[in-house]
Amino acid sequence: MKKEVFLLLLPAVLAAGCSKDSIMENGSGTNGSGSTTGTVPTVTPVEDEEDDNIENTTFARTISIVFSNQGDATVMGDENGIVSVDGNKVTANNSEFDETVLYELSGNSANGYFKTYSGNRQAIYLNGLTLTNPDGAAINNQGKKRLYVVVNGTNTLSDGSSAAYTASDDEDMKAVFFSEGQLVFSGEGSLTVTASNAQGKGGITTDDYVHVMENGPAITVTAGSGAGHGLRGKDYVRISGGTLDISTKAAMKKGVNSDGYVFIEGGTTTVNVSGGVAYDSEDEEYTGSAGVKADNFFGMTGGSLTVTNTGAGGKGIRAGSYDYYAEYGAINDSYITGGTIKVTTTGRESNSVSAKGIKIGFKEGSGRSYVYAGNLLVSGGATVVNCSGGEGLEAKGDMTVSGGELYVSSSSDDAINCQGEMNITGGYVYAFSSGNDAMDSNGNMVLSGGYVFSVCTKGSPEVALDANTEGGYRLYINSGATVVAYGGLESGYSAAQNVYSMSCSAGNWNGLWNGSAFIAAFKAPSGVSSVAVSAPSLSQGYTGVSVGESLCGGVWAADEISGGSVVSLGTYTNQGGTPGGGPGGGGPGGWH
């Protein structure tokens, strides 16, 4: 297994040309102005990079336990007598012998559980198990060391709708599958976990970390309207492979949840959330649901993530909280360097809890004194966000796009919003808003490279590209950027290359020509007949061109552009965000 997948990789380290084997020993966070605000303790996903691989562990013995609806559970291979059986309520106490034991669980029981105690790492081999505990957790690991979970065949775990989850004072029982120690999933089988309780208890929860290995199983988690989170790792959640299908229905609850970070590097993850806003008595505030929530940062380097949130005040991805910042003095940068992300949110604001597609960081304070923290770095991957009830993507700190594809649409607010400085140096960006600015930065907006297509149909005073002129900041279009905008540019913008007005063909591909070759092509939304354009050595435009592979949700193309009819470039007069009609919402019909 590759060494780098066990390390916390920061895009800044990779961009600096350091080895992918580099370990982040001290991560610093920044506020919107870019100043260092603190140091986060060393993040070490595992004590040893090979420890999460079960093949590197030798087990002293295998104990087989077969559950049954016709009688007591049966036990084989327990030479030390560590397993006790009460009907199908099975407890394995390995604390005295402290061996590494593999428990093979199979059979079927509608009234049982498996609980284990150990001071050493253990393993559970799920081999065709159907187990329901109507009173609480079906599997409960009270050991604080690593628990390997190898999934073979078809397995199901569930609680009951009236489960009380009563535990002793010195024990937790927080989910249908609960572990005090690390949970490491592997195997080629399937595991279905259903949380039906009304006690806010989750599907799969650990008070340490969760790691779904590269050879991970198919895991389905369903948490009902009174239950808790879908998949929770207190320290972090790391998805290296497998197939995860997670659904939560309760207000405030999250599909994937961590007090630390969520890191996805492989596999296929699908999250559906429908819970709305409720009052959190512990935090003394109203809170909404989220598909993925990480109090520190969210990182994506590979695999696929699809999130749908229909709840009021709901978010697709939420990373970086004030609670984490207050404890450590900073939050690490969230980043997307690879993989595919698709986020759809349809809820609207409720009890002052906003709905957003992706929210990075926080704003905390009162009056005129606020702290903003939470940077977002995008250097790869393909990210698509469609939000109908709030901002599509918001970074409370700075936002930098140096590569990849970023498609964001909102029908009620900004498509892309940044409280700090927004820098685009590469990649493909598409922003569409029919409810506010398409791209809005409270600091400078600096476009120095890449391809930016920004569409605002709201009308004045909203614009396609908006920097905080009132605060002394500016929109900069530097040499090297390719920009297409509909709806006006921020007043007082500065351009190091010419900005033109170009006629375009709505619903079709339009090309930008530099005198000898096509620079790029863009697909204009319905109703858009004229745009502002700027690109290196831009000399004329084309309408009705043909393209090969399209990018960024199907609105940008950079290769295999041909044909079309020439259109001249005219002098651009800033409309100030007053377009003469335009598309009604939802973008140009790309990936939705």
C-alpha positions as CSV (number, residue, x, y, z in Angstrom):
1,M,0.0,0.0,0.0
2,K,1.3,3.4,-0.9
3,K,2.9,5.3,2.0
4,E,1.4,8.6,1.1
5,V,-2.1,7.5,1.7
6,F,-1.4,7.2,5.4
7,L,-0.1,10.8,5.7
8,L,-1.8,14.1,5.9
9,L,-1.0,15.8,2.7
10,L,-1.4,19.5,2.2
11,P,-1.7,21.0,-1.3
12,A,0.7,23.7,-0.2
13,V,3.3,21.1,0.5
14,L,2.8,19.4,-2.9
15,A,2.8,22.7,-4.7
16,A,6.1,23.5,-3.2
17,G,7.6,20.5,-4.8
18,C,8.0,18.5,-1.6
19,S,7.8,14.7,-1.7
20,K,4.3,13.2,-1.3
21,D,5.8,11.3,1.6
22,S,6.1,14.6,3.6
23,I,4.3,14.6,6.9
24,M,2.6,17.8,8.2
25,E,4.2,18.2,11.6
26,N,2.6,21.6,12.3
27,G,-0.4,22.9,10.4
28,S,-1.2,26.6,10.6
29,G,-4.5,28.3,9.9
30,T,-5.1,31.8,8.6
31,N,-7.8,34.3,8.9
32,G,-9.2,36.2,5.9
33,S,-6.2,38.6,5.8
34,G,-3.8,35.7,5.5
35,S,-2.1,36.1,8.8
36,T,-1.1,33.1,10.9
37,T,-3.5,32.6,13.8
38,G,-2.2,29.6,15.5
39,T,-0.8,26.1,15.2
40,V,-2.8,22.9,15.1
41,P,-1.2,19.9,16.9
42,T,0.4,17.2,14.8
43,V,-2.1,15.1,12.9
44,T,-1.0,11.5,12.7
45,P,-3.7,9.3,11.2
46,V,-2.1,6.0,12.5
47,E,0.7,5.2,14.9
48,D,2.4,3.1,12.2
49,E,1.6,3.4,8.5
50,E,1.0,-0.3,8.1
51,D,-1.1,-0.8,11.3
52,D,-4.4,-0.4,9.5
53,N,-3.5,-3.4,7.3
54,I,-4.9,-6.5,9.0
55,E,-2.4,-8.7,7.1
56,N,0.4,-7.2,9.3
57,T,-1.3,-8.5,12.5
58,T,-0.9,-12.1,13.8
59,F,-3.8,-13.3,15.8
60,A,-3.4,-15.8,18.7
61,R,-6.6,-17.6,18.0
62,T,-10.0,-17.5,16.1
63,I,-13.2,-17.8,18.1
64,S,-16.3,-18.6,16.0
65,I,-19.7,-17.5,17.3
66,V,-22.9,-18.5,15.6
67,F,-26.1,-16.6,16.6
68,S,-29.5,-18.3,16.4
69,N,-33.2,-17.6,16.6
70,Q,-33.8,-21.2,17.6
71,G,-31.6,-21.3,20.7
72,D,-28.5,-20.0,22.4
73,A,-25.6,-18.7,20.4
74,T,-22.8,-21.3,20.0
75,V,-19.1,-20.7,20.6
76,M,-16.2,-22.6,19.1
77,G,-12.4,-22.2,19.6
78,D,-12.6,-20.4,23.0
79,E,-9.9,-22.4,24.9
80,N,-9.5,-19.7,27.6
81,G,-13.2,-19.3,28.3
82,I,-13.3,-15.6,27.6
83,V,-16.8,-15.7,25.9
84,S,-20.0,-15.7,28.0
85,V,-23.4,-16.4,26.5
86,D,-26.8,-15.4,27.7
87,G,-29.2,-16.5,25.0
88,N,-27.8,-14.5,22.1
89,K,-26.3,-11.8,24.2
90,V,-22.6,-12.6,23.8
91,T,-19.8,-10.9,25.7
92,A,-16.1,-11.5,25.0
93,N,-13.8,-10.3,27.8
94,N,-10.2,-10.7,26.7
95,S,-8.8,-8.2,29.3
96,E,-7.1,-10.9,31.4
97,F,-5.3,-12.7,28.5
98,D,-4.9,-9.6,26.4
99,E,-4.4,-11.6,23.2
100,T,-5.1,-10.6,19.7
101,V,-8.2,-12.5,18.9
102,L,-10.3,-12.7,15.7
103,Y,-14.0,-13.3,16.3
104,E,-15.9,-14.8,13.4
105,L,-19.6,-13.8,13.7
106,S,-22.3,-15.5,11.7
107,G,-26.0,-16.7,12.0
108,N,-29.2,-14.8,12.7
109,S,-30.7,-13.4,15.9
110,A,-33.5,-10.9,16.4
111,N,-32.6,-10.4,20.1
112,G,-28.9,-10.4,20.7
113,Y,-25.6,-8.5,20.7
114,F,-21.9,-8.9,20.6
115,K,-19.8,-7.0,23.1
116,T,-16.0,-7.2,23.5
117,Y,-13.4,-6.0,26.1
118,S,-9.7,-6.1,25.4
119,G,-6.5,-4.2,26.0
120,N,-5.1,-5.3,22.7
121,R,-6.2,-5.0,19.1
122,Q,-9.0,-7.3,18.0
123,A,-10.7,-8.3,14.7
124,I,-14.3,-9.2,13.8
125,Y,-14.9,-11.3,10.8
126,L,-18.5,-10.7,9.7
127,N,-19.5,-13.8,7.7
128,G,-23.2,-13.8,7.0
129,L,-24.4,-12.2,10.2
130,T,-27.9,-10.8,10.8
131,L,-28.1,-9.4,14.3
132,T,-30.7,-7.1,15.9
133,N,-30.5,-5.7,19.4
134,P,-33.9,-4.2,20.2
135,D,-32.4,-2.4,23.3
136,G,-29.3,-0.9,21.9
137,A,-26.0,-1.6,20.1
138,A,-25.8,-4.8,18.1
139,I,-21.9,-4.7,18.2
140,N,-20.2,-2.8,21.1
141,N,-16.4,-2.7,21.3
142,Q,-15.3,-1.4,24.7
143,G,-11.7,-1.9,23.9
144,K,-9.7,1.2,23.1
145,K,-7.3,-0.4,20.6
146,R,-7.8,-0.9,16.9
147,L,-10.7,-3.1,15.9
148,Y,-10.4,-4.6,12.4
149,V,-13.8,-5.4,10.7
150,V,-13.5,-7.8,7.8
151,V,-16.8,-8.1,5.9
152,N,-17.6,-11.2,4.0
153,G,-20.9,-12.1,2.4
154,T,-24.1,-10.3,3.4
155,N,-24.4,-8.9,6.9
156,T,-27.0,-6.7,8.7
157,L,-27.0,-5.0,12.0
158,S,-29.9,-3.1,13.5
159,D,-31.5,-1.8,16.7
160,G,-35.1,-1.3,17.6
161,S,-37.4,1.8,17.4
162,S,-37.8,1.7,21.1
163,A,-34.2,1.0,22.0
164,A,-33.3,2.8,25.2
165,Y,-29.5,2.5,24.8
166,T,-29.1,2.1,28.5
167,A,-25.4,1.8,29.4
168,S,-23.5,1.7,32.7
169,D,-21.9,4.9,34.0
170,D,-18.4,3.9,32.7
171,E,-19.5,2.7,29.3
172,D,-20.7,4.4,26.1
173,M,-23.1,2.9,23.7
174,K,-23.6,5.6,20.9
175,A,-24.6,3.6,17.8
176,V,-25.8,0.3,16.4
177,F,-22.1,-0.4,15.7
178,F,-20.1,1.4,18.4
179,S,-16.4,1.2,19.2
180,E,-14.2,3.0,21.8
181,G,-11.2,2.3,19.6
182,Q,-10.3,2.7,16.0
183,L,-12.5,1.0,13.4
184,V,-10.8,-0.3,10.3
185,F,-13.1,-1.8,7.6
186,S,-12.0,-4.2,4.8
187,G,-13.4,-7.1,2.9
188,E,-15.4,-7.8,-0.2
189,G,-18.8,-8.4,1.4
190,S,-21.6,-6.0,2.3
191,L,-22.7,-4.5,5.7
192,T,-26.1,-2.9,6.2
193,V,-26.6,-0.9,9.4
194,T,-30.0,0.4,10.4
195,A,-30.6,2.8,13.3
196,S,-34.3,3.1,14.1
197,N,-34.0,4.4,17.7
198,A,-35.4,7.7,18.9
199,Q,-32.5,8.4,21.2
200,G,-30.2,10.2,18.7
201,K,-27.9,7.2,18.4
202,G,-26.0,6.7,15.2
203,G,-25.4,3.9,12.7
204,I,-21.6,3.5,13.0
205,T,-19.7,5.5,15.6
206,T,-16.2,5.4,17.1
207,D,-14.6,7.6,19.8
208,D,-11.4,7.3,17.8
209,Y,-11.1,7.1,14.0
210,V,-12.8,5.3,11.2
211,H,-10.8,4.0,8.2
212,V,-12.5,2.3,5.2
213,M,-9.6,0.6,3.5
214,E,-8.7,0.6,-0.2
215,N,-10.1,-3.0,-0.4
216,G,-13.2,-1.9,1.6
217,P,-16.6,-3.4,1.6
218,A,-20.0,-2.1,0.6
219,I,-21.4,-0.3,3.6
220,T,-25.0,0.9,3.8
221,V,-26.1,3.0,6.8
222,T,-29.7,4.2,7.4
223,A,-30.5,6.4,10.4
224,G,-34.1,7.3,11.0
225,S,-35.8,10.5,12.0
226,G,-35.1,10.1,15.7
227,A,-31.7,8.5,15.4
228,G,-28.2,10.0,15.0
229,H,-25.4,10.5,12.6
230,G,-24.7,7.9,9.8
231,L,-20.9,7.4,10.1
232,R,-18.9,9.1,12.8
233,G,-15.2,9.0,13.6
234,K,-14.5,11.4,16.5
235,D,-10.8,11.9,15.6
236,Y,-11.2,11.6,11.8
237,V,-12.9,9.7,9.0
238,R,-10.8,8.4,6.2
239,I,-12.2,6.7,3.1
240,S,-9.6,5.0,1.0
241,G,-12.0,2.6,-0.9
242,G,-15.1,0.6,-0.7
243,T,-18.7,1.7,-1.4
244,L,-20.6,3.8,1.2
245,D,-24.3,4.6,1.0
246,I,-25.3,6.7,3.9
247,S,-28.7,8.2,4.7
248,T,-29.9,10.3,7.7
249,K,-33.3,11.8,8.4
250,A,-33.0,13.4,11.8
251,A,-32.7,17.2,12.3
252,M,-29.2,18.5,13.0
253,K,-27.6,15.1,12.1
254,K,-24.8,14.5,9.6
255,G,-24.2,11.7,7.1
256,V,-20.4,11.6,7.7
257,N,-19.2,13.4,10.9
258,S,-16.0,14.1,12.7
259,D,-14.6,16.4,15.4
260,G,-11.4,16.3,13.4
261,Y,-11.1,15.9,9.7
262,V,-12.7,14.0,6.8
263,F,-10.3,12.7,4.2
264,I,-11.4,10.9,1.0
265,E,-8.9,9.3,-1.3
266,G,-10.8,6.6,-3.0
267,G,-14.0,4.6,-3.1
268,T,-17.6,5.6,-3.9
269,T,-19.4,7.5,-1.2
270,T,-23.1,8.6,-1.5
271,V,-24.8,10.6,1.3
272,N,-28.4,11.6,1.5
273,V,-29.6,13.9,4.3
274,S,-33.1,15.2,4.8
275,G,-33.1,16.5,8.4
276,G,-33.9,20.1,9.1
277,V,-32.9,22.6,11.8
278,A,-33.3,22.1,15.6
279,Y,-32.1,23.6,18.8
280,D,-28.9,22.1,20.1
281,S,-29.2,22.4,23.9
282,E,-25.5,21.5,24.4
283,D,-24.3,24.3,22.1
284,E,-27.2,26.6,22.9
285,E,-27.9,27.4,19.3
286,Y,-29.9,26.2,16.3
287,T,-28.1,23.8,14.1
288,G,-28.8,22.2,10.7
289,S,-27.8,19.0,9.0
290,A,-24.9,18.3,6.7
291,G,-23.9,15.5,4.3
292,V,-20.3,15.7,5.4
293,K,-19.1,17.6,8.5
294,A,-15.6,18.1,9.8
295,D,-14.7,20.5,12.6
296,N,-11.1,20.8,11.3
297,F,-10.9,20.4,7.5
298,F,-12.2,18.4,4.5
299,G,-9.7,16.9,2.1
300,M,-10.4,15.1,-1.2
301,T,-7.7,13.5,-3.3
302,G,-9.5,10.7,-5.1
303,G,-12.6,8.6,-5.4
304,S,-16.1,10.0,-5.7
305,L,-18.5,11.8,-3.3
306,T,-22.1,12.5,-4.0
307,V,-24.1,14.5,-1.4
308,T,-27.8,15.4,-1.5
309,N,-29.3,17.5,1.3
310,T,-33.0,18.4,1.2
311,G,-33.3,19.7,4.7
312,A,-34.0,23.3,5.7
313,G,-30.7,25.0,6.7
314,G,-28.9,22.0,5.4
315,K,-25.4,21.9,3.9
316,G,-23.7,19.5,1.6
317,I,-20.2,19.7,2.9
318,R,-19.3,21.7,6.1
319,A,-15.7,22.0,7.3
320,G,-14.0,24.2,9.9
321,S,-15.8,25.1,13.1
322,Y,-15.3,27.8,15.7
323,D,-15.2,25.2,18.4
324,Y,-12.1,23.6,16.9
325,Y,-10.5,27.0,16.2
326,A,-11.1,28.1,19.8
327,E,-9.4,24.9,21.1
328,Y,-6.4,24.9,18.8
329,G,-6.1,28.5,17.6
330,A,-6.4,27.5,13.9
331,I,-8.0,25.2,11.4
332,N,-6.2,23.5,8.6
333,D,-6.9,24.4,4.9
334,S,-9.6,22.4,3.2
335,Y,-8.5,21.1,-0.2
336,I,-9.6,19.3,-3.3
337,T,-6.8,17.8,-5.4
338,G,-8.6,14.9,-7.1
339,G,-11.6,12.8,-7.4
340,T,-15.2,13.9,-8.2
341,I,-17.6,15.7,-6.0
342,K,-21.3,16.3,-6.7
343,V,-23.3,18.3,-4.2
344,T,-27.0,19.2,-4.4
345,T,-28.9,21.1,-1.7
346,T,-32.5,22.2,-1.9
347,G,-33.3,23.5,1.6
348,R,-33.6,27.2,2.5
349,E,-32.5,29.2,5.6
350,S,-34.3,28.4,8.9
351,N,-33.9,29.9,12.3
352,S,-30.9,31.9,11.0
353,V,-29.2,28.7,9.9
354,S,-28.2,29.2,6.3
355,A,-28.4,26.5,3.6
356,K,-25.3,26.1,1.5
357,G,-23.8,23.6,-0.9
358,I,-20.2,23.8,0.5
359,K,-19.2,25.9,3.5
360,I,-15.6,26.1,4.6
361,G,-14.7,27.9,7.8
362,F,-16.6,30.2,10.1
363,K,-17.4,33.8,11.0
364,E,-17.6,34.4,14.8
365,G,-18.0,37.7,16.7
366,S,-20.3,40.6,17.1
367,G,-20.6,44.3,16.2
368,R,-17.7,45.2,14.0
369,S,-15.3,42.6,15.5
370,Y,-15.3,39.3,13.7
371,V,-12.9,36.4,13.2
372,Y,-13.0,34.7,9.8
373,A,-11.1,31.4,9.3
374,G,-11.1,28.6,6.8
375,N,-9.2,28.6,3.5
376,L,-10.1,26.4,0.5
377,L,-7.5,25.2,-2.0
378,V,-8.6,23.6,-5.3
379,S,-5.9,22.1,-7.5
380,G,-7.6,19.1,-9.1
381,G,-10.6,16.9,-9.3
382,A,-14.1,17.8,-10.7
383,T,-16.5,19.5,-8.3
384,V,-20.1,20.2,-9.1
385,V,-22.4,22.1,-6.8
386,N,-26.1,23.0,-7.3
387,C,-27.8,24.9,-4.5
388,S,-31.3,26.3,-4.8
389,G,-31.7,27.8,-1.3
390,G,-28.4,29.6,-0.5
391,E,-24.9,30.1,-1.5
392,G,-23.4,27.4,-3.6
393,L,-19.8,27.5,-2.2
394,E,-18.5,29.8,0.5
395,A,-15.0,30.0,2.0
396,K,-14.8,32.2,5.2
397,G,-11.0,32.6,4.6
398,D,-9.1,32.8,1.3
399,M,-9.9,30.7,-1.7
400,T,-7.4,29.6,-4.3
401,V,-8.1,27.6,-7.5
402,S,-5.0,26.5,-9.3
403,G,-6.4,23.4,-11.2
404,G,-9.2,21.0,-11.6
405,E,-12.8,21.8,-12.5
406,L,-15.3,23.8,-10.3
407,Y,-18.9,24.2,-11.4
408,V,-21.2,26.0,-8.9
409,S,-24.8,27.1,-9.4
410,S,-27.2,29.0,-7.1
411,S,-30.7,30.2,-7.8
412,S,-31.0,32.3,-4.6
413,D,-27.6,33.7,-3.6
414,D,-24.0,34.0,-4.6
415,A,-22.7,31.0,-6.5
416,I,-19.2,31.4,-5.1
417,N,-18.5,33.6,-2.1
418,C,-15.2,34.3,-0.4
419,Q,-14.8,36.4,2.7
420,G,-11.0,36.8,2.2
421,E,-9.1,37.0,-1.1
422,M,-10.0,34.9,-4.1
423,N,-7.2,33.8,-6.4
424,I,-7.7,31.9,-9.7
425,T,-4.4,30.8,-11.2
426,G,-5.5,27.7,-13.1
427,G,-8.2,25.2,-13.7
428,Y,-11.7,25.7,-15.0
429,V,-14.3,27.6,-13.0
430,Y,-18.0,28.1,-13.8
431,A,-20.3,30.2,-11.6
432,F,-24.0,30.8,-12.3
433,S,-26.4,32.8,-10.1
434,S,-29.9,34.0,-10.7
435,G,-30.2,35.3,-7.1
436,N,-27.1,37.3,-6.4
437,D,-23.5,37.8,-7.6
438,A,-22.0,34.9,-9.5
439,M,-18.6,35.3,-7.9
440,D,-18.2,37.5,-4.8
441,S,-15.0,38.3,-2.9
442,N,-14.9,40.5,0.2
443,G,-11.2,41.0,-0.5
444,N,-9.4,41.2,-3.8
445,M,-10.5,38.9,-6.6
446,V,-7.4,38.2,-8.7
447,L,-7.7,36.3,-12.0
448,S,-4.2,35.4,-13.2
449,G,-4.7,32.1,-15.1
450,G,-7.1,29.3,-15.8
451,Y,-10.6,29.7,-17.3
452,V,-13.4,31.6,-15.6
453,F,-16.9,31.7,-16.8
454,S,-19.2,33.7,-14.6
455,V,-22.9,34.4,-15.2
456,C,-25.2,36.6,-13.1
457,T,-28.8,37.1,-14.3
458,K,-30.1,38.9,-11.2
459,G,-29.5,42.4,-12.5
460,S,-28.1,45.6,-10.9
461,P,-26.5,45.9,-8.4
462,E,-25.4,42.3,-8.6
463,V,-22.7,41.4,-11.1
464,A,-20.8,38.5,-12.5
465,L,-17.5,39.3,-10.8
466,D,-17.7,41.3,-7.6
467,A,-14.8,42.4,-5.4
468,N,-15.2,44.6,-2.3
469,T,-14.6,48.0,-3.8
470,E,-16.2,49.7,-0.9
471,G,-13.6,48.1,1.4
472,G,-10.7,49.3,-0.8
473,Y,-10.3,46.0,-2.8
474,R,-10.5,45.4,-6.5
475,L,-11.1,42.9,-9.3
476,Y,-7.9,42.2,-11.1
477,I,-7.8,40.5,-14.5
478,N,-4.1,39.7,-15.1
479,S,-2.3,38.6,-18.1
480,G,-2.9,34.9,-18.6
481,A,-6.5,34.6,-17.5
482,T,-9.3,33.5,-19.8
483,V,-12.5,35.2,-18.6
484,V,-16.1,35.1,-19.9
485,A,-18.6,37.1,-17.9
486,Y,-22.3,37.9,-18.3
487,G,-24.0,40.4,-15.9
488,G,-21.3,43.0,-15.5
489,L,-17.9,43.4,-13.8
490,E,-17.2,45.1,-10.5
491,S,-16.9,48.9,-10.9
492,G,-13.2,50.0,-11.0
493,Y,-11.8,46.7,-12.1
494,S,-8.2,46.6,-13.3
495,A,-7.3,44.6,-16.4
496,A,-3.8,43.9,-17.7
497,Q,-5.2,42.6,-21.0
498,N,-8.0,43.8,-23.1
499,V,-11.7,43.2,-22.2
500,Y,-14.1,43.0,-25.1
501,S,-17.7,42.6,-25.8
502,M,-18.6,39.5,-27.8
503,S,-21.8,38.2,-29.4
504,C,-22.5,34.6,-28.7
505,S,-24.9,31.9,-29.6
506,A,-27.2,30.9,-26.6
507,G,-27.3,27.2,-25.9
508,N,-24.3,26.5,-28.2
509,W,-20.6,26.4,-28.2
510,N,-18.7,29.7,-28.8
511,G,-14.9,29.9,-29.3
512,L,-12.2,32.4,-28.5
513,W,-9.4,32.8,-31.1
514,N,-5.9,34.2,-30.6
515,G,-5.0,34.6,-34.3
516,S,-3.6,31.2,-34.9
517,A,-5.6,28.8,-32.7
518,F,-8.6,28.5,-30.5
519,I,-7.9,29.4,-26.9
520,A,-11.0,27.8,-25.5
521,A,-14.7,27.4,-26.1
522,F,-17.7,28.1,-23.7
523,K,-21.3,27.0,-23.8
524,A,-23.5,30.0,-23.3
525,P,-26.7,29.6,-21.2
526,S,-30.1,30.1,-22.7
527,G,-31.0,33.8,-23.2
528,V,-27.3,35.0,-23.2
529,S,-26.4,36.7,-26.5
530,S,-23.5,38.9,-25.5
531,V,-20.7,38.5,-23.0
532,A,-17.6,40.2,-21.8
533,V,-14.4,38.3,-22.7
534,S,-10.7,38.6,-22.0
535,A,-7.9,36.2,-22.8
536,P,-4.2,36.2,-23.8
537,S,-3.8,37.5,-27.4
538,L,-7.5,37.3,-28.0
539,S,-8.3,38.6,-31.5
540,Q,-11.8,37.4,-32.4
541,G,-14.6,35.2,-31.4
542,Y,-16.6,32.3,-33.0
543,T,-20.1,31.0,-32.6
544,G,-21.4,27.6,-33.4
545,V,-18.1,25.8,-33.0
546,S,-17.7,22.1,-32.5
547,V,-15.7,20.7,-29.5
548,G,-14.3,17.3,-28.4
549,E,-14.4,16.6,-24.7
550,S,-16.1,19.2,-22.5
551,L,-15.0,20.2,-19.0
552,C,-16.4,21.8,-15.9
553,G,-19.9,20.4,-16.1
554,G,-20.0,20.7,-19.8
555,V,-19.5,24.4,-20.2
556,W,-15.8,24.7,-21.0
557,A,-13.7,23.1,-23.7
558,A,-10.0,23.6,-24.4
559,D,-9.1,21.0,-27.1
560,E,-10.5,19.8,-30.4
561,I,-12.3,23.0,-31.2
562,S,-13.2,23.6,-34.8
563,G,-15.6,25.2,-37.2
564,G,-18.1,28.0,-36.4
565,S,-18.7,31.5,-37.7
566,V,-16.5,34.5,-37.0
567,V,-17.8,37.3,-34.8
568,S,-15.9,40.5,-34.2
569,L,-15.0,41.8,-30.8
570,G,-16.3,45.1,-29.7
571,T,-15.6,47.6,-27.0
572,Y,-16.8,46.4,-23.7
573,T,-19.0,48.9,-21.7
574,N,-19.6,47.7,-18.2
575,Q,-23.3,47.1,-17.7
576,G,-22.9,47.1,-14.0
577,G,-25.0,43.9,-13.7
578,T,-28.0,45.0,-15.7
579,P,-28.3,42.3,-18.4
580,G,-31.0,42.5,-21.0
581,G,-32.9,39.4,-19.9
582,G,-31.3,36.0,-19.5
583,P,-31.6,32.5,-18.2
584,G,-34.0,31.9,-15.4
585,G,-31.9,29.6,-13.3
586,G,-30.0,26.4,-13.0
587,G,-27.1,27.1,-15.3
588,P,-26.6,26.1,-18.9
589,G,-27.8,22.5,-18.6
590,G,-24.5,20.9,-17.7
591,W,-24.0,18.3,-15.0
592,H,-27.0,18.6,-12.6
